[in-house]
Amino acid sequence: MEKIILVLAALFFAVPVFAVSADDEIKVDQLGYRILDNKYAVIAVDKAEYFRVMRLSDNKEMFTGALANPVRDEDSGDTCFIADFTEFNKEGVYYIEVNREFKSYPFTIGNDIYNKAFYKAARAFYNQRCGTKVSGPDGFTHDACHLNPAVFHPSAGKGLSGTIDASGGWHDAGDYGRYIVNSGLSSATLLYLFERNRTKAAALKMNFPYSGYKFPDLLEEIKYNLDWMLKMQDPNGGVYHKVTPLQFPGFIMPEKDTSKEYVYEVTSCATGDFAAVMAIAARVYAPYDRIFADSCLYASKKAWAFLTSNPGIIPAGGFKNPPDTGTGQYADTSDTDERFWAAVELFNTTGENEYEKFIEINSANDDPMIGKAAWWREVKPAAMISYCYGTQPKKNVELDAKIRLDLKRHADVLMGRIKDSGYKMTMLKDDYIWGSNNILLNYSINLIAAAELCNDKSYLQGAQEALHYIFGRNPFNMSFVTGLGSYYCMNIHHRPSAADGKEEPWPGLLAGGPNAQKSDKILQGMPFDTPPMKCYEDNLQSYASNEVAINWNAPLVYVLGYFSK
């Protein structure tokens, strides 16, 4: 992900032209609502008492309801009336009308409303492939890119010189770099989806060229990235942090980027993430390809051996870009969560005592065991949940029970936030940072876990509220995912979308979302008192709110996969 302003040589802004119009006062999930689930729209008007659900085909009134007393939503600054039409369960396409004046975008009531989104968000990973030609039925294509061997950056140390094959993997975000720490959590999230929701994940067809693999499509796509990650392991077991040029390229197609790429030093954070992901892969791929699964487990154990031989964070103080480098840094000053995650996944895969002892020692002082959303800098929440999903017979039952209890308490807190929020959000004010949509979706992963691990299906209703926000029930009345909804973000900070000459952005990509830290000049131009939920602009240059990234798309795919038909 980028953290600098790039000088643009040309104007790349697309002007959205949509066939369907609506009034911004009524916010709905533009994809729709499942038949038996909660159905809420947010009405932001000065005064209203009733709303009507109208059938789109003939404008016939199908349901009428009273609006509840408005909620003052502090994070958005909006006064929100809630239109609750949960009891209306007739399949079809509808819109909301208020005061016989304001109309919403159309939406569908049906159980398959997220199927198309699940496909597009997952296929976006294929479109992010580096090192190969990308093409498909959606008309978006780029030629093979970044095939030249990379060189070791002088900061990699140990007298490393020469070149290394670092081709492949997924372009991380709006740029063309590949970063182990972000790639690790992204791959793991998709593997978790397959492991925990195998039937739906295995049935997903992604319409990419057949490779000859014997895997379901989602596993084939993940393997493309795992193959790159394996290339990034040093013979001593440590894992190189990233491969990027010295500076971000201009807004050009990936095959036009001929910058020299550099491999940067081994870091313990990257090594811990790598060990965890490869341990997950070892058990997920075992039924399909034992040889590949065993190679993943071997690489994971080799990375673990490096970590045990080097108990302190590497490099000291965490990774920092050298003075000549301006690409994504993914700086982290602590590797304790990555080491813990590696131990959990190796234990879940092997059941070996070494890993279980590490888990018990390094969780003894955690209170609560879980209370946050996972993200690339803090992976321990993902590790805690994975420990509970694990099936090793030697698992510590007391620790497992404590995590589940804390997970339930955490889920109750999230459900309380939803109840109090005008937009039915799990977010705190401080959660509106770079990639806030990712935090929101990872909260939903926690709620799904609570529903399954704590045997309380009511949490699933809370988990779904994030999708309603993402697909239009938000202050911008806009879907944050390209190509999905009646009105969606068009000007994402994503090089292929800006450089391919098409008006439409590449599909299925999730924008980062509101960022109250205002980490770019576009956001800094907003009034100082802009509410946190409104610190967003659909602008190519707003990389701090409108860039895309694989670690944001991964939880989107996870949650969509859970709620698809």
Secondary structure, 3 states (H helix, E strand, C coil): CCCCCCCCCCCCCCCCCCCCCCCCCEECCCCEECCCCCCEEEECCCCCCEEEEEECCCCCEEEEEECCCCEEECCCCEEEEEEECCCCCCCEEEEEEECCCEECCCEEECCCCCHHHHHHHHHHHHHCECCCCECCCCCCCECCCCCCCEEECHHHCCCCCCEECCCCCECCECCCCEEHHHHHHHHHHHHHHHHHCHHHHHHCCCCCCCCCCCCCHHHHHHHHHHHHHHHCECCCCCEECEEECCCCCCCCCHHHCCCCCEECCEEHHHHHHHHHHHHHHHHHHCCCCHHHHHHHHHHHHHHHHHHHHCCCCCCCCCCCCCCCCCCCCCCCCCCHHHHHHHHHHHHHHHCCHHHHHHHHHCCCCCCCCCCCCCECCECHHHHHHHHHHCCCCCCCHHHHHHHHHHHHHHHHHHHHHHHHCCCCCCCCHHHCCCCHHHHHHHHHHHHHHHHHHCCCCHHHHHHHHHHHHHCCCCCCCCECECCCCCCECCCCECHHHHHCCCCCCCCCCEECCCCCCCCCHHHHCCCCCCCHHHCCCCCCCCHHHHEEEHHHHHHHHHHHHHHCC
